[in-house]
Amino acid sequence: MLPDRIHTIPYEWSSTSKLFVALGDEQRQRLLLAFEPRERLNITQIVSTSALSRTAVNHHLKVLREAGVLDSEKVGKEVYFWIAKDNIVDALQRVLAYVKEMT
């Protein structure tokens, strides 16, 4: 008989599926690599580092923001993005702690 945990996602993993999906896409990985540590970039700056269209970049930024990989702030007419390091670290640490308990 299968354990109950197969039918229910553990709390430690509940917020990670979007994060893993967001980080699993090569285009989104490339966009993240455009950021220097603690750097904030606007859409124009991000598009200039990419071979993707502005529309495609906007889509990928939305996925990354909704997954908690990026944070953003509107300043005047510009929206600035930065890597949400604490969100990523927290989610990964919870999954690692869960995996360590299982082994």
FIKOL-756290 format. One record per residue: x, y, z of N, C-alpha, C in turn. Coordinates in pm, whole numbers, padded with zeros to 5 digits, always signed. Each point is the difference from the previous one (the first is absolute). Example, Ala and Ser with C-alpha at 12.3 -4.5 7.8 and 13.67 -1.06 7.14 Angstrom:
+01319-00569+00780-00089+00119+00000+00090+00120+00000 -00035+00105-00072+00082+00119+00006-00077+00109+00073 
REM end
This chain:
+00084-00119+00000-00084+00119+00000+00088+00125+00000 -00041+00100-00076+00078+00122-00012-00020+00089+00123 +00107+00070+00042-00014+00090+00114-00089+00120-00034 -00062+00058+00104-00090+00115-00018+00070+00119-00064 +00129+00015+00022+00071+00118-00052+00000+00004-00152 -00026-00111-00066-00004-00001-00146-00124+00074-00050 -00105+00001+00079-00125+00064-00039-00006+00147+00037 +00088+00043+00089+00000+00137+00046+00141+00056-00011 +00012+00115-00061+00131+00063-00011+00041+00049+00140 +00120-00035+00046+00044+00048+00132+00009+00152+00002 -00025+00058+00116+00008+00146+00014+00133+00052-00051 +00107-00072+00029+00134+00044-00039+00013+00017-00150 -00084-00069-00076+00008+00006-00145-00110+00084-00061 -00096+00044+00079-00122+00062-00055+00026+00124-00085 +00101+00075+00031+00024+00124-00077+00109-00017-00105 +00046-00121-00020+00116-00016-00087-00030-00039-00144 -00120-00051-00027-00024-00047-00137+00013+00113-00101 -00058+00117+00030+00013+00114-00092+00146+00045-00011 +00071-00005+00112+00140+00040+00000+00081-00093-00091 -00020-00131+00014+00075-00095-00083-00038+00012-00148 -00127+00022-00028-00043+00019-00139+00066+00126-00057 -00003+00108+00077+00059+00126-00045+00150-00015-00025 +00069-00067+00091+00144-00015-00013+00039-00107-00102 -00094-00086-00039+00030-00108-00092+00005+00041-00146 -00040+00122-00031-00002+00046-00138+00131+00071-00033 +00065-00042-00110+00130+00058-00037-00008+00149-00030 -00107+00045-00062-00013+00144-00029-00005+00080+00131 -00075-00050+00097-00008+00070+00128+00134-00006+00074 +00070-00110-00014+00134-00009+00060+00091+00107-00060 -00007+00016-00131+00082+00102-00066-00035+00141+00049 -00129+00026+00018-00040+00132+00051+00054+00023+00141 -00004-00102+00084+00053+00014+00135+00150+00025+00001 +00070-00061-00095+00145+00019-00008+00038+00141-00043 -00096+00078-00048+00028+00140-00036+00020+00087+00123 -00049-00046+00114+00009+00080+00123+00133-00021+00071 +00063+00112+00036+00116-00004+00089-00053-00009+00143 +00084-00040+00097-00046-00006+00138-00062+00133+00046 -00118-00008+00058-00076+00114+00056-00037+00106-00105 +00006-00035-00127-00031+00095-00107-00150+00004-00026 -00049+00119-00032-00139+00020-00041+00002+00044-00146 -00081-00068-00081-00005+00033-00143-00143+00027-00041 -00017+00094-00096-00134+00022-00055-00014-00083-00128 -00119+00000-00054-00030-00086-00115+00089+00033-00119 +00027+00127-00024+00086+00039-00112+00139-00057+00015 +00054+00006+00122+00133-00055+00025+00002-00152-00017 -00104-00066+00045-00007-00145-00010-00013-00042-00147 -00087+00068-00074-00019-00032-00142+00131+00019-00076 +00079+00101+00036+00125+00026-00071+00102-00112+00017 -00016-00082+00102+00094-00112+00023-00050-00130-00062 -00118+00003-00061-00065-00122-00046-00024+00003-00150 -00007-00118-00058-00037-00013-00141-00151-00009-00016 -00072-00001+00111-00146-00013-00002-00067+00135-00025 -00122-00006-00047-00079+00123-00018-00040+00056+00136 -00038+00125+00001-00047+00062+00124-00121-00074+00056 -00090-00045-00087-00118-00074+00044+00041-00131+00068 +00094-00071-00059+00047-00127+00058+00068+00024+00134 +00083+00103+00007+00067+00033+00126-00104+00034+00107 -00101+00080-00036-00106+00033+00095-00067-00127+00053 -00029-00094-00089-00062-00126+00042+00088-00073+00100 +00128-00014-00032+00091-00073+00088+00019+00072+00133 +00004+00132-00001+00011+00075+00125-00123-00021+00087 -00116-00006-00062-00124-00025+00074+00004-00137+00067 +00044-00102-00073+00010-00135+00057+00099+00000+00116 +00113+00064-00017+00102+00005+00105-00051+00076+00124 -00072+00108-00023-00054+00079+00113-00107-00080+00074 -00091-00063-00074-00106-00078+00064+00054-00121+00075 +00114-00051-00042+00062-00114+00068+00083+00042+00121 +00017+00131+00019+00080+00048+00113+00148+00005-00028 +00039-00014-00126+00141+00005-00038+00047+00145-00013 -00089+00086-00048+00030+00143-00013-00096+00081+00086 +00050+00112+00048-00084+00103+00060+00000+00118-00096 -00097+00087+00016-00006+00118-00088-00056+00119+00076 +00030+00118-00054-00051+00124+00056-00015+00101-00112 -00114+00069+00000-00022+00104-00100+00056+00131+00055 +00084+00063-00079+00059+00130+00035-00029+00093-00117 -00095+00091+00021-00045+00084-00111-00068-00086-00104 +00049+00008-00123-00058-00080-00109+00072-00134-00017 +00110-00017+00068+00082-00122-00016-00030-00101+00109 +00008-00127-00036-00007-00109+00098+00139-00062+00006 +00053-00006+00121+00132-00059+00020-00014-00138+00062 +00084-00093-00044-00001-00138+00045+00133-00032+00066 -00004-00092+00096+00122-00051+00061-00027-00142+00048 +00107-00076+00016-00012-00139+00042-00041-00004+00147 -00102-00077+00028-00054-00016+00136+00074-00113+00070 +00124+00028+00031+00090-00103+00054-00058-00068+00124 -00056+00077+00092-00053-00058+00124-00113-00099-00028 -00089+00031-00095-00109-00091-00034+00054-00132-00056 +00098+00011-00087+00056-00119-00064+00072-00086+00105 +00083+00063+00080+00076-00073+00103-00095-00068+00098 -00103+00071+00044-00095-00056+00096-00069-00124-00058 -00049+00009-00122-00070-00113-00062+00093-00119-00015 +00120+00023-00047+00094-00110-00020+00045-00061+00132 +00017+00081+00103+00039-00053+00130-00109-00088+00060 -00128+00038-00020-00109-00083+00050-00003-00135-00070 +00021-00001-00130+00002-00126-00073+00120-00085+00043 +00117+00062+00013+00119-00073+00042-00018-00060+00139 -00059+00076+00092-00024-00051+00135-00092-00120-00004 -00101+00006-00082-00094-00111-00013+00071-00123-00057 +00081+00020-00103+00072-00111-00062+00099-00062+00099 +00068+00083+00077+00096-00051+00099-00069-00084+00106 -00122+00037+00038-00075-00079+00098-00037-00136-00056 -00020-00009-00130-00045-00124-00063+00115-00099-00023 +00123+00047+00007+00112-00090-00030+00067-00051+00125 
REM end
